[in-house]
């Protein structure tokens, strides 16, 4: 599984970090980023919900 955040689309709403804090965080400017070592989601059960919670669909998950 591979998680990608489109930094050109992200508006820093923070819904991903609120929904799956074990995978996402926010940088100093408030934009979403993956926690180190969590690039594959680390089996977090809230990952897909965090993707759905993004108001601008800046996060994608590719299986495989």
N, C-alpha and C positions, 0 to 999 in steps of 0.2 A: 504494500500500500504506500502511495506517495501523496503527500499533502503539498499543495501549492497555494500561496497567497499572492494574488495579483496586486502588487504595491501601487500600481497606477490607478487601481479601482478602489482600493481600501480607503474608507473615510474615517476610520478610527472610532467606530461606534462602540467597539469593545464587547459586543455580544458573544463573540467566540471565546474570549478570555473569561467571561462570566459563566458561560455554559460548560466549557471544558478547560478549566484552569490547569489541568495536568498536561495539556498539550500546547495551549496558546498563552501568550502574554502580550503586553503592549510595550513598544519602545519608548524612548524619552519624549518623542513627539506625539505619542498616543496611538500610533499605528500598530496593527497586529503583526506579530511574528511568532514563529514556532519556538518553543523552549528547546534548548540544546539537547540532543539525543531523542527528541520526540518527533522527528521528521516522518516517521511511519505511523504516528498516532499512538504507539505503545499500547494498543489494545483498549484504549479508553472507550467505554461504552457510550459516552456523550459526544464523541467526535462527529458523527453524522448529524446530530441535532445542532451542534455548533455551526456546521456548514449551512444548515437550513436557516439558522438564526441570523446569518449575515444579511443585512438589509440591502446590500449591493452585489451579492453573489461574488465576492472577491476570492472565495476559497473553493478550491476544487480538490477532490480526492480521486485518485486513479488506483484501481485495484490491479495487483499483479506486478 
